[in-house]
Amino acid sequence: MDEFPDYRPFRVFYAMVLYNLGEFGKAMQELLMEVAETTSDLSTQEYSRAIQYYADKLDQIET
């Protein structure tokens, strides 16, 4: 990933490694960022900023 930082499939495989290591939140964050940055789905693109903002806040609970 350091050698080819723009090769997106590595980020997806990295997320799977994180999942296997029990880093579930970090794995989800990686995948959500990838979806937000690469989707061609227009309705998902509309929420790209929100997805990116909340990607690292999945465990936070608002009271």
Backbone as CSV, one residue per row, in Angstrom:
resi,resn,N_x,N_y,N_z,CA_x,CA_y,CA_z,C_x,C_y,C_z
1,MET,0.817,-1.179,0.000,0.000,0.000,0.000,0.868,1.253,0.000
2,ASP,2.011,1.196,0.662,2.908,2.350,0.645,3.478,2.586,-0.745
3,GLU,3.759,1.494,-1.438,4.374,1.599,-2.759,3.358,2.018,-3.825
4,PHE,2.115,1.603,-3.676,1.060,1.913,-4.647,-0.163,2.486,-3.915
5,PRO,-0.055,3.679,-3.327,-1.139,4.212,-2.503,-2.424,4.524,-3.274
6,ASP,-2.351,4.670,-4.578,-3.542,4.992,-5.364,-4.214,3.763,-5.960
7,TYR,-3.679,2.580,-5.677,-4.277,1.345,-6.202,-5.374,0.906,-5.233
8,ARG,-6.594,1.251,-5.574,-7.740,1.105,-4.678,-8.030,-0.325,-4.214
9,PRO,-7.838,-1.345,-5.029,-8.142,-2.694,-4.520,-7.362,-3.060,-3.257
10,PHE,-6.165,-2.510,-3.086,-5.406,-2.802,-1.873,-6.143,-2.317,-0.626
11,ARG,-6.854,-1.216,-0.739,-7.584,-0.694,0.412,-8.715,-1.634,0.811
12,VAL,-9.341,-2.254,-0.165,-10.412,-3.206,0.122,-9.836,-4.451,0.791
13,PHE,-8.733,-4.965,0.263,-8.108,-6.134,0.879,-7.585,-5.810,2.270
14,TYR,-7.091,-4.584,2.460,-6.639,-4.144,3.778,-7.802,-4.164,4.769
15,ALA,-8.965,-3.731,4.333,-10.149,-3.766,5.187,-10.472,-5.201,5.597
16,MET,-10.328,-6.135,4.682,-10.585,-7.544,5.016,-9.563,-8.053,6.028
17,VAL,-8.319,-7.636,5.911,-7.291,-8.020,6.882,-7.647,-7.449,8.251
18,LEU,-8.026,-6.178,8.270,-8.419,-5.566,9.544,-9.574,-6.329,10.184
19,TYR,-10.536,-6.721,9.386,-11.671,-7.493,9.894,-11.188,-8.805,10.512
20,ASN,-10.318,-9.494,9.802,-9.800,-10.769,10.309,-8.999,-10.606,11.592
21,LEU,-8.426,-9.420,11.791,-7.668,-9.138,13.009,-8.563,-8.625,14.140
22,GLY,-9.862,-8.571,13.889,-10.799,-8.114,14.908,-10.947,-6.609,14.978
23,GLU,-10.392,-5.904,14.026,-10.488,-4.436,13.965,-11.719,-4.050,13.144
24,PHE,-12.882,-4.392,13.646,-14.122,-4.256,12.883,-14.442,-2.806,12.520
25,GLY,-14.290,-1.911,13.471,-14.573,-0.505,13.211,-13.661,0.076,12.150
26,LYS,-12.384,-0.217,12.250,-11.416,0.286,11.266,-11.688,-0.326,9.896
27,ALA,-12.068,-1.591,9.863,-12.397,-2.244,8.590,-13.594,-1.570,7.937
28,MET,-14.627,-1.290,8.726,-15.800,-0.604,8.191,-15.441,0.791,7.709
29,GLN,-14.609,1.474,8.464,-14.191,2.819,8.078,-13.506,2.794,6.712
30,GLU,-12.593,1.861,6.516,-11.889,1.755,5.238,-12.864,1.499,4.091
31,LEU,-13.792,0.582,4.307,-14.747,0.260,3.244,-15.705,1.419,2.964
32,LEU,-16.168,2.078,4.008,-17.060,3.213,3.803,-16.371,4.341,3.047
33,MET,-15.125,4.600,3.373,-14.374,5.639,2.665,-14.208,5.257,1.198
34,GLU,-13.946,4.003,0.959,-13.784,3.533,-0.424,-15.085,3.693,-1.205
35,VAL,-16.193,3.328,-0.596,-17.492,3.484,-1.247,-17.767,4.960,-1.521
36,ALA,-17.558,5.796,-0.520,-17.848,7.218,-0.667,-16.993,7.870,-1.753
37,GLU,-15.770,7.418,-1.893,-14.842,8.028,-2.844,-14.955,7.473,-4.256
38,THR,-15.530,6.290,-4.417,-15.464,5.655,-5.746,-16.808,5.315,-6.367
39,THR,-17.891,5.432,-5.624,-19.177,4.989,-6.161,-19.595,5.799,-7.388
40,SER,-20.226,5.125,-8.304,-20.801,5.813,-9.455,-22.317,5.967,-9.285
41,ASP,-22.837,5.448,-8.185,-24.258,5.554,-7.890,-24.574,6.985,-7.444
42,LEU,-25.417,7.667,-8.191,-25.696,9.076,-7.920,-26.334,9.318,-6.567
43,SER,-27.235,8.439,-6.162,-27.894,8.646,-4.868,-26.910,8.464,-3.715
44,THR,-25.940,7.570,-3.841,-24.910,7.411,-2.816,-23.939,8.584,-2.852
45,GLN,-23.636,9.080,-4.029,-22.745,10.237,-4.154,-23.288,11.447,-3.406
46,GLU,-24.604,11.580,-3.386,-25.228,12.700,-2.672,-24.891,12.686,-1.183
47,TYR,-24.618,11.521,-0.644,-24.311,11.379,0.772,-22.823,11.144,1.034
48,SER,-22.000,11.338,0.045,-20.572,11.047,0.157,-19.911,11.786,1.325
49,ARG,-20.185,13.066,1.452,-19.573,13.835,2.552,-20.014,13.298,3.915
50,ALA,-21.283,12.991,4.044,-21.787,12.465,5.316,-21.182,11.095,5.619
51,ILE,-21.092,10.242,4.617,-20.494,8.915,4.799,-19.047,9.055,5.253
52,GLN,-18.301,9.931,4.604,-16.906,10.131,4.984,-16.784,10.709,6.396
53,TYR,-17.673,11.630,6.726,-17.636,12.236,8.059,-17.897,11.202,9.151
54,TYR,-18.894,10.363,8.964,-19.289,9.400,9.997,-18.522,8.078,9.947
55,ALA,-17.690,7.879,8.938,-16.989,6.589,8.782,-16.173,6.208,10.007
56,ASP,-15.578,7.194,10.695,-14.773,6.885,11.885,-15.541,7.145,13.178
57,LYS,-16.837,7.323,13.082,-17.654,7.606,14.258,-18.759,6.575,14.463
58,LEU,-18.587,5.406,13.935,-19.646,4.394,13.963,-19.999,3.937,15.370
59,ASP,-19.052,3.989,16.278,-19.307,3.528,17.639,-19.819,4.625,18.562
60,GLN,-19.888,5.847,18.068,-20.377,6.943,18.895,-21.897,6.922,18.959
61,ILE,-22.401,7.169,20.145,-23.840,7.194,20.376,-24.209,8.583,20.860
62,GLU,-25.120,9.219,20.160,-25.610,10.537,20.564,-26.700,10.352,21.594
63,THR,-26.611,11.127,22.650,-27.657,11.053,23.687,-28.353,12.376,23.826
